[in-house]
Amino acid sequence: MSHTPHELAEEFPEFVEKMHELKVSDAHFAKLADEYHELNRKVHRAETNVEPREELAEVDLRKRRAAVKDEVYAYLTK
């Protein structure tokens, strides 16, 4: 299995425990984390040409991933 960069635990190591707790106790956070995970996988597959995409589509995925990541971070720091 290949390593997919930019996993949430890797991005926010100081919040690993809090993320786990929120995934279990908060449906909205769990949905955000799942959305980030799916977008991150799509970006990784596009970047490694497993599932190539047009450049603009790949850029759009990265922007969406960044927006969700920002939302996750805001949730973790509130």
Residue pairs with C-beta under 8 A, 6 or more apart in sequence:
2 48
4 40
4 41
4 44
5 44
6 40
6 43
6 44
6 65
7 37
7 40
8 19
8 33
8 36
8 37
8 69
8 72
9 16
9 19
11 69
12 19
12 72
12 73
12 76
15 76
18 76
19 29
19 33
19 76
22 29
22 30
22 33
22 75
22 76
23 29
23 30
23 33
24 30
29 72
29 75
32 68
32 71
32 72
32 75
33 72
35 68
36 65
36 68
36 69
36 72
39 61
39 64
39 65
39 68
40 65
42 51
42 61
43 58
43 61
43 62
43 65
44 50
45 51
46 52
46 53
46 57
46 58
46 61
47 58
53 61
